[in-house]
């Protein structure tokens, strides 16, 4: 028997809905200008009110694009947390209403678990290799930097995480200091391709165990620029590409160092990458290099599924549906929700 | 009250003073340039208040919620990414402020009009790479 899941994601900035059938993506819609144009409105940023305005058109579009009817949906999966309470509440309330109206079960999903399970999403016409259990997942985004030991689809354990800033935040804030637009990660990545990554050296943090720290790098980068600007006010302009390349190289090295340590400690060589920063080409290249060097089997997510999306919520919902892990109408969102 | 800090371990005494003030005011705002040490100071304060969670920068998440050993909730805000006061109103920022729970706020400029009159202000000035001047108002 086939399983069709509608997934809803509203934990932070974007509202998204997706439909998957037996793990195959039928649609994955993220609120954007085009969808709003169809419904005659604009996209307000962030905020739960934006989610309220987005949710109905986004779900409607996802179901239409999937080419199914409401009655074919077996269960609705929604992000319960972590995230902004007001934003989560919109998705949770919508899921409750939908489940009640259609008389189908409801499945709660941890947003972080969703990011990791993108590796089990299937495309209609593309064969894709999936990681074998147990595997390690480096989950890196604007808000998270952690190494997760994945024992099964629903059994995961964080074995290392940032003690201050996330890797994505280091990209964004250092970019801002250089006068680059927000979000800075993609811009740094683009300019880094034109620069010399060994031109500038930044000290790497010394953090215990498998944990990360990026706050010190941000401060070091800031002081370095401030000192250089004293003698040459055009320093940033003249060295922008090399600065981006060196910064990116340092962040990637910090990420990889702990990942290598984790692989060595656990003896696991199935290694996956997830989250917004997994779109960074420097990080992807480094993962591929490591796969050759250390004999890792490396799994990189497709670009469409690196940032927040509902397909990852739907696939997590799929596995929970198989396990019959349903929740009732009394479910409330959880702002704090770790793996 | 003013402190000159030349070592991270000296943050303890600053935190102690701030925690004392939170008995009367639940909202504390932290002003200071990027890299001044706002998150570092808040980390120190939250740990001293018995927070059991990992305390990280909320720049991306906007609000982090922590739980203390006594089962009290502490909110850690960062409005760095917020461009419009409307956005903050939309996610119900006033509800958090009125909750009487401790609110530690980084980059508060954009939401200043929404703050009650009675709050604790902490200004962190970078004197040089190691030294900071911390003023509690």
Interface residues (C-beta under 8 A of the other chain):
Chain A: X12 X44 X45 X46 X47 X48 X49 X50 X82 X83 X84 X85 X86 X87 X141 X142 X143 X161 X162 X163 X164 X165 X166 X168 X169 X172 X173 X176 X177 X182 X215 X218 X219 X222 X223 X335 X336
Chain B: X34 X35 X39 X40 X43 X53 X54 X56 X57 X59 X60 X61 X62 X63 X65 X66 X67 X81 X82 X83 X84 X86 X87 X90 X91 X92 X129
